[in-house]
Amino acid sequence: MPAARELLLDAAFVALAARPWSGVRMVDVAAAAGVSRQTLYNEFGGKDGLGRALVRREADAFLAGVERTLADAAARGIGDPGDHCAAVALWTLRTARTNPLVRAVLTGCRSERLPATVPAAVPAQRARPETPVLRGAPTPTAMADRITDRVAGAITAPAAPETARRACAAAVRLTLSYVLAPGDSDEAVAVDVARLARALLADG
């Protein structure tokens, strides 16, 4: 059975799909998770802590998906850096479209329906000594860097490491621009991303 913390985060995610964060009540989240409201406060310190933890979880799950996407590409024998960048672009675009928390973390654009976030470098206050310190979501820049690190680490381009990382960074930022302003299709964006990565590697 999942731990109370995960049950509470799942319940908060479901609640957020039905109403704005301002309308999500702690008592309802606790009831949906099948735990007491005191357990919720013990885990997160309050509603802000719950919101930060929820956003953080979705950001971490997104990055785990990037790693799975790259591992799947490697398992299929895909070694072309452009194809790696394209696969991550597809994952990013599709996830950001279906998960508003991921979209907010990637772009920094947060609607009033979503929990507020604070930069990861700013820890939340402890509500009580046993309450863990909850850090906020990474910034869009930090997310772009983390995606870039994972893609650059997965490719085996003959180019110098700094050239490969620069090409991956450009591909990631092009992808994120399409999260903000969607293109005609995800597949067409992925083709553009792959083309950019290959061109930068060839020029490097």
N, C-alpha and C positions, 0 to 999 in steps of 0.2 A: 504494500500500500504506500502511495506517495507520502512524503513527509508533509507536515502541516504547512510549512513554508511554500512548497510547490502547489499544494491545494489552494492556498490563499491567492497565490499569483494567478493560477488558472481561473479562479472565480473572479478576480479583478479584471482579467482580460475579457472574460465573457460579459461582465457587467459593462465594461467600456464599449463593447460593440453595440450595446443597446441604448446607452445614454452618454451624455458628456461626462467628463471626469468630475465636474462640479456636482453632478447629480448622483454619483456613485457614493453609497453610504457604507461606512465601515461595518455597521451591524448586518447589512445585507450580504456583504462579502464574506463575513465570518459565518453567517448562517448557510450560505451556498457551499462553503468549504467544509461545513460540518464541524466547526471548531468554535470555541468561545471567542467573544470579542477581546477578552484579555489576552488570549493567545496571539491574536493578530497584533495587538499593541506590543506584546513581548517580542514578537519577531521583527516588527518594522518601526516601532516607536510612534507611529501615527500615519495619517493619510499621505503626507508628503513622502515619508520613508517608503510606504507601499508603492507609491507612484514611481519613485526613483528606481526601486528594485525591479518593478515591472518593465520599465524602459530598458534597464541594464540587461535584464534577462533576454529581451527580444533582440537587443544589439548583439549579445553573445551568441544567441541562436543563429542570427544572420551570418556572423563570421564563421561559425561552425559549418554552415551551409556552403560558404565559399570554399572551405577546406574539403568538404565532401565533393563539391563540383570538380575541383582540381584533381582529387584522388580518382574520381570516376574517369576523368579524361586520361589520366596516366594509365589506368587499368585497361582502357580501350586502345592504348598504344598511341595516343595523340601526343606528339612532341612539339608541334609547331606553336611558337609563342603566340601568334595571332589567334589560333584556335583556342588556346587557354584563356586569353583575354576575352574572346567572344563568348565562351561558355560562362565565365564569371559575369559578363555583361547581361546575359539572359537571366541568370539567377537573380542578379541585383534588380533589374527592371521588374521582373515578375513578383519578387518578394515585396518591393517597395509599393507596388500597385495594390497588393492585397493586405499589407500590414501597415497601417498608418503610423505606428510607433517606429518602425524601421525607417519609413520615409522621413519622419521628423528627425531621427538621429542622423541620417545620411545628408540631409539638406539644411538642417537648422530651422526649417519652417514648421512651426508648431501651431496647430489650430487651437482654439479655446476648448475644443472637445477633449484634448489630450492632457495628461499630467505635465506639470512643469518639470524641467530637468535642470540640473546644475552641472557644471563641468566636472569631469572625473577628478580633477585636482582639488576640488573643494569638498571635504568630507561633511556629511551631515552631523548634527549634534546628537550625542547619545541621549536618549530619553531617560534611561536608567543604566546603571553600570553593566548589567548583563545584556543589554541590547547591542547587537553588533553595529559598528559604524557602517552606514550605507552610503556608498558613493554614487554620484549621478552618472548619466550616460556620457560616453566619450563625445567630443566635439566632432563636427563634420570633417575637419582637417585630420583629426586623429583616426577617424574611421577610414578616410581615404588612404592614409598612410598604412593602416593595418591591412587593408585589402591589397594594396600595392606590395607590401612585404610578402604576403602569402602567394600572390601571383608570381612575383619575381623569384621567390624561392622554389617554385614548382617548375619553372621552365629551364631548359638546358640549351639556351641559345649560345652560339659561338661568340657572341659579342662580349665585351668586357662587362663585369657585373654592374658598374655604374651606368653603362649604356642601356643594359637590359632593364635596370630599375627605372631609369628615366622614361623608357618606352612604356613600361607597365604603368607608371604614374600617369602619363598622358592618357593612356587608354582608360584608366579608372576614372579620371576626371571628365573625360568625354562621356563616359557612361553616366556619371552623376549629373551631368548637364541635361541628359535626356530623362533622368528621374524628375528633374524640375520642369522640363518642357518636353513632353513625350514626342517621339517621332512617329512616322507612319506605321511602323511595326517594330516589334522587338527584334525580329530576325534581321530587318534592314539595318537597325542600329548595330547589331552584333557584327554584321559584315563591315560596317564603317569602322568599328572599333578594331577589328582584326586587321583591316587595311592600314590603319594608322600605326598600330604596333609594329607591323612588318616594315613599313616605310621608315620608321624611326630606327629600327634595328639595322636596316640596310644602310642607312646614312651614317650610323654610328661608327 
